[in-house]
Amino acid sequence: MKRILLIVLTWLFVVNLFGFVALNRFNLTPDTAYTWITPESFPVAKDSGLVDMHNRWDTYWYLDIVNNGYHLNSDNTLANVVFFPLYPALIKILGTIFLGNFVLAGWILSMSFLMLSCVYFYKFVKEFHPEIDPELPILLMLIFPTAFFFNVVYTESIFLFLTISTFYYAFRKNFYLAGLFAFLGSLAHSNGVFLALPILWKIVELNGFRNMLSPKSWKSLIPVFFAPIGSFLFLGYDWWKFGDPMLFFKIQSAWGRSFSINWEHFSFFSHPSIANMGIDIFLAIFIISAVVMVYRKLSPLYAIFMSTTLIAAFTSGTLMSVGRYSLVMFPLFILLAKIKNKTLQMGWILLSTLFLALDIILWVNNYWAG
């Protein structure tokens, strides 16, 4: 376990050092990957601060919740009411201890939950996939192209921890503890409601499908509902405060979360846009292929869970978040660790590391990444 923590701490040191150098080395013009990215709204980062380089893009909305609570804008479009409350609540608590430095608090929380995630991932692989070196999936996860999001003021680290913890305790048949982590996961991320899946799967597997049809067995399903309860509590809060039961979905649509393709986001004659779209398409094809392979080589449960995450990513209509959403698909890294062809595995490691470096450079300079 100490070795895992050392690996994570080494990773944090290396990626932050690289990001800090990348932030201070370049003298870039504003991004043009999407038409909605304008120089006025998204200027290139000019400060050289180590802490503040973790404060980009959606971080603004988490800090807005911390400082101002949930509120609607006058035009009732983009608003912070679609960001789930657990992470900003923790930032508020820790940031108060740090005398109001909420960016530092969020960064420390993300790093801490990353370490906890890797500890639980190690335990999960060692116990339920003993044929694999438990360190290898962790290393493959840490060099994934969008892994830098584990280290910024985003929810990826906390949601990964709650996801793996839910699976870990569900697999150990400790369903109420799994339900607790699923409940917290549903308060941390919109996909948290799907954490009911591993609990339901393992309860049915333990008792048998036919036995679950008996009313006497229904009591065992109570932990399954913990995750939906968390999601409905947040949606209910939005309804109570703003008087609109559909507010969350309306604001999500304003954020571009729908199945319609937002062609207006693209500038097809822009080289950055073409390169950005190419990376997104590559990652989408890669992840979809991985879901199929996970179904065949590992478990239908893993494949179903990964599919729910993919559906959420595809609702942007642009594929522009597919790489970031894929970070919590921990079965992907178990699958990659099972590759027997070392040439293929080493090729992926090299390619993934290079894309990770690119994403770090993009992120710290306030370019679109992920």
Secondary structure, 3 states (H helix, E strand, C coil): CHHHHHHHHHHHHHHHHHHHHHHHHCCCCCCCCCCCCCCCCCCCCCCCCCCHHHCCCCHHHHHHHHHHCCCCCCCCCCCHHHCCCHHHHHHHHHHHHCCCCHHHHHHHHHHHHHHHHHHHHHHHHHHHCCCCCCHHHHHHHHCCCCHHHHHCCCCHHHHHHHHHHHHHHHHCCCHHHHHHHHHHHHHHCHHHHHHHHHHHHHHHHHHCHHHHCCHHHHHHHHHHHHHHHHHHHHHHHHHHHHCCCCHHHHHHHHCCCCCCCCHHHCCCCCHHHHHHHHHHHHHHHHHHHHHHHHHHHCCHHHHHHHHHHHHHHHCCCCCCCHHHHHHHCHHHHHHHHCCCCHHHHHHHHHHHHHHHHHHHHHHHCCCCCC
